[in-house]
Amino acid sequence: MTGTPLLDDLRAALGDDGVLTDPDLLRGYQRDEADLCVAGMPAVVTRPRNTAEVVAVVQTAARYGVPVVPQGARTGLAGAANAVDGAVVLSTAAMAEILEIDPVNRIAVVQPGVVNAVLAGEVGKLGLRYPPDPGSWESSTIGGNVSTNAGGMCCVKYGVTTEYVLGLEVVLASGEVLRTGRRTAKGVAGYDLTRLFVGSEGTLGVITEITVALRPAPEESLTLVAVFPSTAAAGTAVAEISARGLTPSLLELLDQTHLRAIEAHQPMGLRTDARALLLAASDTGPRAAADLERLAEVCEAAGADEVFAATDQIEAAALLQARRMAHPAMERFAAEAFPGGNGGLIIDDVAVPRGSLAALLDGVERIAEECGVAIGVVGHAGDGNMHPNIVVDRADPASVERGRRAFDEIMRLALAMGGTCTGEHGVGLLKREWLAQEIGPVGVRVHQAIKAALDPTGLFNPGKIL
Ligand SMILES: Cc1cc2nc3c(=O)[nH]c(=O)nc-3n(C[C@H](O)[C@H](O)[C@H](O)COP(=O)(O)OP(=O)(O)OC[C@H]3O[C@@H](n4cnc5c(N)ncnc54)[C@H](O)[C@@H]3O)c2cc1C
């Protein structure tokens, strides 16, 4: 079958299997998981299998002046993977091979479409661990995680994706293949180009291979639950945990809205009368019980109504599962909050210094009241990274407008506290103006100069980040 010259050239390079044009299929590649972000209709979806095929897609698109939108699993929450009209979507779904696991050097080399949980499972069989664990780990890809610099629950102790990316292979807008970084434990040669591409959200090149650092599997862990009379009291406990030099391997906050949404989605026996719940863990093996006692003391001193340890690993896993369910449960809660299932979520992702967490949580409550919207709060409290989820009626422009005002007010508050507009989800379409506010005119100019140097014609993922 022939189509336009663009499609003919793509089929010649990838074969019919690697080129999708059926409008029903294309619709499935229009957007990521972010609600209320614009998304165009791509001209074509390509599914290259290797670096040479990625080069062919990039060179073909460049020849016809058509933008390229890289996509992993489209679980992003900022619209960064959304298509633009007429674009070539470059899906990494067919590049899902683990190329190497090297236990001696504690590294793995993977194609970008490898799913996070698949890599974690494979290295786990060798007594190793790939720590970054976004809530989407069972579906999101390592390429997407690297491109958004994804966080997760264990980041409070182990750090975010960038701490684990040693080297990359990247197809540039010119069609050249750049290799960055190293396989060695140390290495400081030249500018740190690896970190430049981490978090670049598909705007600088297509990542085709990733070398990640692995860690030994953690020791056994114990889990604690603390129930608070307010979100701010839970925030105070988090600041105090940090001040006392404690290093939990997990420190997550769920507010009452989320606890109720999760229970409605799937009953888990959570305390829905609690205003806030902190979930903490320590993975220090024989020392974990003593760590838990110290965490419990801090929570009680901060005003917790109840503090208890999970009785066994099964209960601990169930609590973790409840936390992972927060996003789908809240989506359902929002949908059902308005007639016709029209409710949606505008998801904030601010991070503030831990000492300001309680004030942020108080501020979010005030903003919800002032703007007349419901806001549920969940997040990686130990990192000061909160997701205020703003519930709006998508069918009512006034409700959406109130939600957007609340979103902006939360951004303003977090930046005023010395925080950031995005702790882990990235800028995408959702936070472009807030990035500019955060980094200022000089920061914007430097971003633009880097983009112009690597992608002078604006081939990659137009309209994202800047
Ligand atoms: C239920 C749920 C829970 C989540 N929990 C977390 C969490 O705890 N922490 C967190 O950080 N995020 C979380 N997220 C957001 C999301 O899962 C992450 O941003 C994830 O890293 C996106 O990966 P992906 O494969 O879906 O990438 P996509 O959404 O497809 O793409 C994300 C960005 O990466 C670019 N990209 C993808 N692959 C490549 C490549 N090979 N080369 C260049 N650019 C590329 C895209 O253009 C886009 O800009 C969650 C999302 C959901 C739905």
The ligand as a Gaussian input file, in Angstrom:
#p B3LYP/6-31G(d) Opt

LIG

0 1
 C       -0.330000       5.407000      38.083000
 C        0.845000       6.280000      37.801000
 C        1.808000       6.446000      38.775000
 C        2.926000       7.238000      38.525000
 N        3.873000       7.364000      39.501000
 C        4.975000       8.084000      39.252000
 C        5.990000       8.203000      40.257000
 O        5.872000       7.668000      41.358000
 N        7.090000       8.920000      39.954000
 C        7.245000       9.542000      38.733000
 O        8.277000      10.172000      38.512000
 N        6.295000       9.445000      37.783000
 C        5.179000       8.740000      38.005000
 N        4.214000       8.645000      37.037000
 C        4.405000       9.339000      35.753000
 C        5.052000       8.489000      34.635000
 O        4.808000       7.115000      34.837000
 C        6.551000       8.743000      34.499000
 O        6.743000      10.077000      34.064000
 C        7.279000       7.786000      33.568000
 O        8.669000       8.032000      33.685000
 C        6.875000       7.912000      32.101000
 O        7.380000       6.783000      31.392000
 P        6.716000       6.325000      30.022000
 O        7.459000       5.156000      29.502000
 O        5.265000       6.137000      30.165000
 O        7.035000       7.593000      29.098000
 P        6.042000       8.490000      28.242000
 O        4.949000       9.018000      29.077000
 O        5.679000       7.784000      27.000000
 O        7.025000       9.685000      27.854000
 C        7.485000      10.587000      28.827000
 C        8.468000      11.575000      28.179000
 O        9.641000      10.886000      27.796000
 C        9.887000      11.047000      26.389000
 N       10.468000       9.777000      25.947000
 C       10.022000       8.516000      26.175000
 N       10.890000       7.619000      25.680000
 C       11.906000       8.323000      25.125000
 C       13.113000       7.964000      24.453000
 N       13.458000       6.705000      24.264000
 N       13.918000       8.959000      24.016000
 C       13.599000      10.258000      24.215000
 N       12.479000      10.651000      24.836000
 C       11.647000       9.696000      25.288000
 C        8.550000      11.414000      25.786000
 O        8.703000      12.190000      24.614000
 C        7.951000      12.244000      26.911000
 O        8.472000      13.546000      26.857000
 C        3.075000       7.889000      37.266000
 C        2.092000       7.722000      36.288000
 C        0.985000       6.938000      36.543000
 C       -0.040000       6.777000      35.455000

